């Protein structure tokens, strides 16, 4: 719902702004520590904490060799990324047990 008043304030910011975080396969998966740390950094700007949040998970292609920047990963890394996305979904749904056991 877009406000009729075009003045953006801390109170109506969530009607104007969605926070989007992007993730892709990395060597640290299935750990969710990095995305949890990124999401926690939103608290440094209290106005953003009330805004809708969206996490976009990049796709990948399974290859014989990892080329993370090109979205090419081995079958083992693909399994880790699938597990990462399962943990991420659990976190998004409010299941703290879905994250890393060793995450702060």
N, C-alpha and C positions, 0 to 999 in steps of 0.2 A: 504494500500500500504506500504510494508516494504521497508525501504531505503536499497540501495545496500552497502552503507558505514556503517560499524558496530559501528561507533562511535556515541554515543548518546550525543546530545547537547540540550541546552534549545530550540534551533530553531526547531530541528526535534523530540523532545520528544513526541509530539502528534501522531507521526507515530509509536511510540513504546509502548505507555502506554495509557491504558484506566482506568479511575478512577471508581471503583465500590463501591457503597454504598448499604448496605443491610438493610432492615427493616422488622419487623414482628409485629404482634399485640401487643400493649401495652395499659395500662390503660389510657394513655393520648389521645388516638385517639378518635375523628377524627382530633385533633389538628395536624398541620404540623410543629409546632414550632421546635421540636427536629431535624427533618430531614433538615429543613431550616438552623438551626444553624450549623449542621454538614456540609452541602454544603457550607455555608459561610466561614467555616474554611479553605477551599481550597485556599482562597485568601491570606492566610499567606505564601503560596508558589506560587508566580506568575507564575512559569513555568507550574504548574498544571492547571491553569485557561483555557488554550488553549487545554488541552487534552479532548478527548471525555469522556462523563460521562454516567454511566449506574446505574440505581437504580433497585435493585432486591427486589421484595416483596414476602416474604415467604407465603406459604400456611397455612391452619389451618383446624382443625376439630371442628365441633360444638358439644359441650358436655354440661352437666348440670352445670359444675363447671369450672371456669377459672383455667388453668394451663399454663400460658403464655410461660414458658420455654419449655413446651412440645408441644406447638402449639395447645393447646386445649382451646377453648373459648366458652362462652355462646352465644346464639342467639343475645343478645343485643350488645355484644362486636363485633360480626361478622358484624352487621349493622354499627357499628362505624368504623370498619376497611375498609369496603366497601366505606364508605363516605370519609375516609382518602385517599384511593387510587384515588378516583375521584378528590379530592382537589390536590393531588400530580400530577396527570396527567395535571390538569389545570395549575399548576405551571410550569411543564416541557414544556408545550406548550406556555409558556410566558404570561399566564393570571394571573397577580398579584392578581386579585380579587379571584382567586381560593384558595389562602392560608387563613390563619387565620386572622380575622379582627383585632385581638389583637397582632399579631406577630410584632416584631420590623422590 
